């Protein structure tokens, strides 16, 4: 959970996202899947939805968001 929280904070500050295909060679990886590490933090960032004009209730602009701090 702490790593996921760090993802949210880092994206809120920098808007930098690592986009890559998931690798099968790291099947023992304890991190959240890359898709969740991107969609989760960005969908909880209202500024992202505003900047990219995401429609209301779209994947990246949900009607309710998590707020960690």
BELTAFEN-V319702 format. One record per residue. N is the residue number from 1. RES is the residue in one small letter. SS is DSSP state (2 for helix, 1 for strand, 0 for the rest). NEAR is the number of other ideal C-beta (glycine too) atoms within 12 Angstrom. Layout:
# BELTAFEN-V319702
N,RES,SS,NEAR
N,RES,SS,NEAR
This chain:
# BELTAFEN-V319702
1,x,0,13
2,x,2,12
3,x,2,17
4,x,2,23
5,x,2,20
6,x,2,20
7,x,2,30
8,x,2,30
9,x,2,17
10,x,2,20
11,x,2,27
12,x,2,23
13,x,2,13
14,x,2,17
15,x,0,16
16,x,0,14
17,x,0,23
18,x,0,17
19,x,0,12
20,x,0,12
21,x,0,11
22,x,0,18
23,x,0,12
24,x,2,9
25,x,2,8
26,x,2,13
27,x,0,10
28,x,0,8
29,x,0,14
30,x,0,11
31,x,0,22
32,x,0,21
33,x,0,19
34,x,2,20
35,x,2,19
36,x,2,19
37,x,2,26
38,x,2,29
39,x,2,26
40,x,2,30
41,x,2,34
42,x,2,35
43,x,2,30
44,x,0,29
45,x,0,32
46,x,2,21
47,x,2,21
48,x,2,29
49,x,2,22
50,x,2,15
51,x,2,13
52,x,0,18
53,x,0,12
54,x,0,21
55,x,0,13
56,x,0,14
57,x,0,13
58,x,1,16
59,x,0,20
60,x,0,27
61,x,1,24
62,x,0,21
63,x,0,13
64,x,0,11
65,x,0,21
66,x,0,16
67,x,0,11
68,x,0,18
69,x,0,9
